[in-house]
Amino acid sequence: MTRPRRSLLFMPGSNARALEKARSLPADGLILDLEDSVAPDAKAREQIAAAIAAKGFGRREILIRTNSPDTPWWNDDIAMAAHASPDAILIPKISSADELNTIGERLAGIGADPSVKVWAMIETARAVLDAGELAAASRNPAARLAGFVFGPNDISRETRIRMLPGRAAMIPMITHCVLAARAHGIEILDGPYSDIGNVDGFAAECAQARDLGFDGKTLIHPSHIDACNAIFTPPAEEVAEARKIVAAFQRPENASRGAIQLDGRMVERLHAEIARRTIAIADAIAAAGS
């Protein structure tokens, strides 16, 4: 099943009011956070677990972001997340496939439901360099790996590559990670945009993320949701064209053809595959009423 992941909003797990508000936000997913947005002395494991148990998040995909495995909060974070049974657990600072396999073993050992997946944050130089190896861990079902979240701010801090408008210096790293994700059939989301009030800058970065191949973007403020959803939603004319391409290849006379002429241009079967993906995303968004 194709699942839209246009917008995943970080929500501080220590903020009960924010968790309640999240149930009515139009984001495709919510990341209930125990890391960056929560002070170390205000960990809100019980609050997050209670919020998930209370349900009411509807169609939204629910992830819990733990602290990284090298922190003193990791053991308690992963134990809570495993038993809360979100759709997935987002792990920061992952740098090796061995870490992913160990996390998978730990989740199995503490009885996490098999449906609970793992997402890895790509935030270190080593993670970028070894993105292919990390993505290949998804071949092992025990690792539970379903996707990456690219973390530009942490990468900037570690590599000293400056975060400038347009992210030109980061594009090689971004495309490397996108290729790794696609090669192994996992999802990949862009990191958040920090300048909350810069509407034009945010829209430009969303459009760039879409064009670079990201499935969606993580967000740090609810005001970004609508714009992000709009940019990552296939335009109506693109969906109509996709339906036309698929219909053309379904005609009996085209059943064995690798390429056909459509409206005066050459269209190959690979375009039909792209079209089916576009249609699947558009239909899933329509079914969700957003």
C-alpha positions in Angstrom: 0.0 0.0 0.0 1.3 3.4 -0.9 1.3 5.8 2.0 1.6 9.5 1.6 4.5 10.9 3.7 4.4 14.5 2.5 4.6 16.1 5.9 5.8 14.6 9.2 5.7 17.0 12.1 7.9 16.8 15.2 5.9 17.3 18.4 7.6 17.6 21.8 6.6 14.7 23.9 6.7 16.8 27.0 4.0 19.2 25.8 0.6 17.6 26.6 -1.3 20.4 24.9 0.7 20.0 21.7 0.1 16.2 21.7 -3.6 16.8 22.0 -3.6 19.4 19.2 -1.7 17.0 17.0 -4.9 14.9 16.6 -6.4 17.6 14.4 -3.5 18.7 12.3 -3.4 17.9 8.6 0.1 16.4 8.7 0.5 12.9 7.1 2.5 11.9 10.1 3.6 12.9 13.6 7.0 12.4 15.3 6.5 12.3 19.0 9.9 13.5 20.2 12.1 12.6 23.1 15.2 14.2 21.7 15.9 17.7 20.4 12.7 19.3 21.4 12.7 17.9 25.0 15.0 18.9 27.8 16.9 15.9 29.3 15.2 16.5 32.7 11.8 16.6 31.1 11.5 13.3 29.4 7.9 12.5 28.7 7.9 8.7 28.0 4.7 8.1 30.0 2.9 11.0 28.3 3.8 9.8 24.8 2.8 6.2 25.7 -0.5 7.5 27.1 -1.2 9.6 24.0 -0.6 6.6 21.7 -2.8 4.4 23.9 -5.6 6.9 23.8 -5.5 6.7 20.0 -7.5 9.4 18.1 -4.7 10.2 15.6 -6.7 8.9 12.7 -4.9 8.2 9.5 -1.7 9.9 10.7 1.4 7.8 10.8 2.9 7.9 14.3 6.6 7.7 15.0 8.5 8.1 18.3 12.0 9.7 18.1 14.2 8.4 20.9 17.5 9.7 22.1 20.5 8.2 20.3 21.8 4.8 21.5 24.9 6.4 23.1 23.0 8.5 25.6 21.9 7.5 29.1 18.2 7.8 28.2 18.3 5.3 25.3 17.4 2.1 27.3 14.3 3.7 28.8 13.4 5.4 25.5 13.5 2.2 23.4 11.6 0.2 26.1 8.8 2.7 26.2 8.7 3.0 22.4 8.6 -0.7 21.9 5.6 -1.2 24.2 3.7 1.8 23.0 3.7 0.3 19.5 3.8 3.3 17.2 4.1 2.8 13.5 7.8 3.3 13.7 10.7 4.3 15.9 13.0 7.0 14.6 16.6 6.6 15.9 19.1 9.5 15.7 22.8 9.4 14.9 22.7 6.0 13.2 26.1 5.4 11.5 26.4 1.6 10.9 24.4 -1.4 9.8 25.6 -3.2 12.9 23.7 -0.6 15.0 20.5 -1.2 13.0 20.8 -4.9 13.4 21.4 -4.6 17.1 18.4 -2.3 17.5 16.3 -4.8 15.6 17.5 -7.6 18.0 16.8 -5.4 21.0 13.2 -4.7 19.8 12.6 -8.4 19.3 14.0 -9.2 22.7 11.7 -6.8 24.5 8.6 -8.0 22.7 8.0 -5.2 20.2 5.2 -6.0 17.8 6.6 -7.0 14.4 4.7 -4.2 12.8 6.8 -1.6 14.5 9.4 -0.4 12.0 12.7 1.5 12.4 13.6 4.7 10.7 17.2 6.0 10.8 18.3 9.6 10.9 21.2 10.3 8.6 23.1 12.9 10.6 26.8 12.1 10.5 29.5 12.1 7.9 29.9 8.3 8.3 26.2 7.7 7.8 26.3 9.7 4.5 29.4 7.9 3.3 27.9 4.5 4.2 24.3 5.2 3.2 24.2 2.3 0.8 25.3 -0.1 3.5 22.8 1.3 5.9 20.0 1.0 3.4 21.0 -2.6 2.6 20.2 -3.5 6.2 16.5 -3.3 5.1 17.1 -6.7 3.4 17.2 -8.2 6.8 13.6 -8.2 8.1 14.9 -8.4 11.7 16.4 -4.9 11.3 12.9 -3.5 10.6 14.4 -0.6 8.5 11.8 1.2 6.6 13.3 4.6 5.9 15.8 7.4 6.3 15.4 11.0 7.6 18.2 13.2 6.2 19.4 15.6 9.0 21.1 18.6 7.3 21.6 20.6 10.5 23.6 17.9 12.3 25.5 17.1 9.1 26.4 20.8 8.8 27.6 20.9 12.4 29.8 17.8 12.0 31.2 18.5 8.5 31.4 22.3 8.8 29.5 22.6 5.5 27.5 25.8 5.8 23.7 25.7 5.6 23.0 28.3 2.9 19.9 29.0 0.9 19.6 26.5 -1.9 21.9 23.9 -0.1 24.1 23.7 -3.1 27.0 22.3 -1.1 24.8 19.5 0.3 23.2 18.4 -2.9 25.9 15.7 -3.6 25.2 14.2 -0.1 21.5 14.4 -0.5 21.5 12.7 -3.9 23.9 10.0 -2.5 21.4 9.2 0.3 18.4 9.3 -2.0 20.1 6.9 -4.4 20.9 4.5 -1.5 17.3 4.6 -0.3 15.9 3.9 -3.8 18.4 1.1 -4.5 17.1 -0.8 -1.5 13.4 0.2 -1.7 13.1 2.3 1.4 11.6 5.7 1.9 13.6 8.9 2.6 12.4 12.2 4.1 14.1 15.6 4.1 15.0 17.4 7.3 13.2 20.4 8.7 13.5 24.0 7.6 14.6 26.1 10.6 13.6 29.7 9.5 10.0 29.3 10.5 8.8 32.8 9.4 10.5 32.6 5.9 7.5 31.4 3.9 9.2 31.8 0.5 12.4 30.1 1.6 10.4 27.2 3.1 8.4 26.7 -0.2 11.6 26.8 -2.2 13.3 24.1 0.0 10.2 21.9 -0.2 10.1 22.2 -4.0 13.8 21.4 -4.1 13.3 18.4 -1.8 10.5 17.1 -4.0 12.6 17.5 -7.2 15.6 15.8 -5.5 13.5 12.7 -4.9 12.5 12.9 -1.2 9.1 11.4 -0.3 8.3 14.3 2.0 9.7 16.6 4.6 9.9 16.6 8.3 8.6 19.8 9.9 9.1 21.7 13.2 6.1 24.0 13.0 2.4 23.4 12.2 2.3 26.5 10.0 4.4 24.6 7.5 2.0 21.7 7.0 -0.3 23.1 4.4 2.4 24.4 2.1 4.4 21.2 2.4 1.4 19.0 1.6 0.5 21.2 -1.4 4.1 21.0 -2.9 4.4 17.2 -2.4 0.9 16.5 -3.8 1.0 15.6 -7.5 -0.7 18.4 -9.5 -4.1 17.5 -11.1 -2.7 17.8 -14.6 0.2 15.5 -13.8 -2.2 12.9 -12.4 -4.5 13.2 -15.5 -1.4 12.7 -17.7 -0.4 9.7 -15.7 -3.8 8.1 -16.1 -3.7 8.7 -19.8 -0.3 6.9 -20.0 -1.4 3.9 -18.0 -4.6 3.6 -20.0 -2.7 3.8 -23.3 -0.5 0.8 -22.3 -3.5 -1.2 -21.2 -5.0 -1.2 -24.7 -4.8 -4.6 -26.3 -2.8 -3.3 -29.3 -0.1 -2.0 -26.9 0.2 -5.0 -24.6 3.5 -6.2 -25.9 5.0 -2.8 -26.8 7.9 -1.3 -24.9 7.2 2.2 -26.3 4.3 3.9 -27.9 3.4 7.3 -29.4 1.0 9.3 -27.3 -0.1 12.8 -28.3 2.8 13.1 -30.7 5.6 12.0 -28.3 7.3 8.8 -27.5 6.4 7.1 -24.2 8.1 4.1 -22.8 7.0 1.5 -20.2 9.3 3.2 -17.6 7.0 6.2 -17.9 4.0 4.0 -17.2 5.8 2.8 -14.0 6.3 6.4 -12.9 2.7 7.2 -13.8 1.4 4.3 -11.6 3.4 5.7 -8.7 1.9 9.2 -9.3 -1.6 7.7 -9.4 -1.1 5.6 -6.3 0.1 8.7 -4.3 -2.7 10.9 -5.6 -5.4 8.2 -4.9 -4.0 7.7 -1.3 -4.1 11.4 -0.7 -7.6 11.6 -2.0 -8.7 8.6 0.1 -7.3 10.4 3.2 -9.4 13.5 2.4 -6.4 15.8 2.2 
